[in-house]
Amino acid sequence: MKAPSNSGRIVFNRSVTEYDRMNHIQRQYIQNHLEVNNPETNNVHWFAPLEGMLVLFPSHVSHYVEQNTTEEENDSRISISFNF
């Protein structure tokens, strides 16, 4: 509903499969050395919030929201969460 700049991204953690384990070293290098938001190579994927944005994902996906670091006192992040 409201997403000022620096209000924190929503971050998704990729589940680990056998394929992921085989390519773990390569992905870890990319993730640690490049700030790239690529779901094919990263174990973590994120979205910067936009006002009016709707993000739907399966309930089993591990996720969290980063800290709101907005400088303005009246610029709070307002979001709505629900299960369907």
C-alpha positions as CSV (number, residue, x, y, z in Angstrom):
1,M,0.0,0.0,0.0
2,K,2.9,2.4,0.8
3,A,6.5,1.8,-0.1
4,P,8.9,4.7,0.4
5,S,12.5,4.3,-0.8
6,N,14.7,2.3,1.4
7,S,11.7,0.6,3.0
8,G,13.2,-2.9,2.6
9,R,12.9,-5.6,0.0
10,I,11.0,-8.9,0.1
11,V,13.5,-11.7,0.0
12,F,12.9,-15.3,-1.0
13,N,15.2,-18.1,-0.1
14,R,15.6,-20.8,-2.7
15,S,15.1,-24.4,-1.5
16,V,18.0,-26.8,-1.9
17,T,17.7,-29.7,-4.3
18,E,20.3,-32.2,-5.6
19,Y,20.8,-30.0,-8.6
20,D,21.4,-27.1,-6.3
21,R,24.0,-29.0,-4.3
22,M,26.0,-29.8,-7.4
23,N,26.2,-26.2,-8.4
24,H,26.5,-24.8,-4.9
25,I,30.2,-23.6,-5.3
26,Q,29.5,-21.7,-8.5
27,R,26.3,-20.1,-7.2
28,Q,28.0,-19.2,-3.9
29,Y,30.8,-17.4,-5.7
30,I,28.4,-15.4,-7.9
31,Q,26.2,-14.5,-5.0
32,N,29.1,-13.4,-2.8
33,H,30.9,-11.4,-5.5
34,L,28.1,-9.9,-7.6
35,E,25.0,-8.0,-6.6
36,V,22.9,-9.9,-9.2
37,N,19.2,-10.7,-8.7
38,N,19.1,-13.8,-10.9
39,P,16.8,-16.7,-9.8
40,E,18.8,-19.2,-12.0
41,T,22.1,-18.6,-10.1
42,N,21.3,-17.1,-6.7
43,N,20.0,-19.0,-3.6
44,V,18.3,-15.7,-2.7
45,H,15.9,-13.7,-4.9
46,W,14.4,-10.3,-4.0
47,F,11.9,-7.7,-5.2
48,A,12.1,-4.0,-4.3
49,P,8.6,-2.9,-3.2
50,L,6.5,-0.6,-5.4
51,E,3.3,1.0,-4.3
52,G,0.4,-1.0,-5.6
53,M,2.6,-4.1,-6.2
54,L,1.1,-7.5,-5.5
55,V,3.4,-10.4,-5.0
56,L,1.8,-13.9,-4.9
57,F,3.9,-17.0,-4.1
58,P,3.3,-20.5,-2.6
59,S,3.1,-20.6,1.1
60,H,6.0,-23.1,1.4
61,V,8.6,-20.6,0.0
62,S,10.9,-19.3,2.7
63,H,10.8,-15.5,2.8
64,Y,11.3,-12.4,4.9
65,V,11.2,-8.6,4.5
66,E,14.4,-6.5,5.1
67,Q,14.5,-3.7,7.7
68,N,12.8,-0.4,6.8
69,T,15.7,2.1,6.8
70,T,13.7,5.1,5.6
71,E,15.0,8.4,7.0
72,E,11.7,10.3,7.1
73,E,9.7,9.9,10.4
74,N,6.3,9.9,8.6
75,D,7.4,7.6,5.8
76,S,6.4,4.2,7.2
77,R,6.1,1.1,5.1
78,I,2.5,-0.2,5.0
79,S,1.9,-3.7,3.6
80,I,-0.9,-6.2,3.7
81,S,-0.2,-9.9,4.1
82,F,-2.7,-12.8,3.7
83,N,-3.0,-16.5,3.0
84,F,-5.3,-17.8,0.3
